[in-house]
């Protein structure tokens, strides 16, 4: 296993992370991000209003729309590359953005 693979982590973001810093999507560099469906639903509900949080939610939604816009269902299912944002880094990030695309309910 390579050194990069050993240190790579999967971060599950809560709605509050994006509500308070919409650029958080781009801060995980080589790590992967998972967004549960409930986060997307809560972001959608939080867009209304003129508060700073509502503006942040709208910006986070725009970032997500831009990332997903030209992607197929298959690409979304396998994770989308996280683009560099506002960074002078020359090296491409290897982190991926994953969305919950299936129900997580376990049948008992």
N, C-alpha and C positions, 0 to 999 in steps of 0.2 A: 504494500500500500504506500502511495506517495505521501510526502509530508503534507501537501495541500489537502489531499483527500482525508487524511487523519484529522486535520484541524477544521474541516468544513462542518458547519452546523446548520440546523434547520430552525428558524425562528418563526413562531406562530404569533402574528401581530394582533393585538387587541384594537378595537375601534378607537380607544382613547389615544393610542400612539399616533394614528393618522389625524385625529381631530386636533391635536396640539402641534404636530409637525408633519405636514404633508410630504416633505422631502425625506422623511424617514425611510421611505421605500428604497432610496438610493444610498443609504448609509451602511449597508451590510456587506459591501464589497464582495468577497468571495463566498459569502454564506447564502443559503437559500432562504426564501421567505414563503410562508404558507398563510393564505388569507381564507379563513372559514367563511361560509356563506352568511352567517349571522353578522359578520363585520361589514360585508357589502350591503346587507339590508339596513343596518344601523347607519352607515354612511349615507345611504339614499334618504333616510328619514331626517338626517341632520343638515341637509342642504339649505333648508328654508331659513330666512332671516338675514339680518345684517350684522350679526355678532362676528367677532374674530373667529370663533369656532366654526360658524357656518361658512365663512369664507375659506377657512382651511379645509373643511370637508369638500367644498366645491372644487378646490384646487387638487386635492387628493383624487377625487373622481376624474378630473381631467387627465391627471397623470396616468391613472389606470386605463382610461379610455384610449389614450395615446399608445400605451404598451400593447393593448389587446387589439387595436383597430385593424391591423393587417394580418392577424393570426387566424389560422384555421382551428377548428374544434380539436383536432388531433394535436396541434402544437400547444394549445392551452392545456390539454390533458397531460402533456409531457413536461410542462413548465416552460415559461418564456424567459429569455435572457433579460436580466435587469440592465437597462442602459445606464451609461455614465450620465450624470446630471450636475452641471455647474462645477465641474471638477477639471483640474489641469492634468489629471492622471493620464499618462499615455497608455498604460497597460489596461487591457480590457478586463473587466470584472468577469468572474466565472459563476457568480451567483445566479439563481433562477427564481422566478416568481411562480408559485403554484396556487391555484384556486381550488376550493372544494367544489367538485363537479358532481359528486354523488352523495347520497344520504349516508350519514355515519351511524344510523340506528342499527343496533345489533338485534337480531331476532332471537328471542329466548325460547 
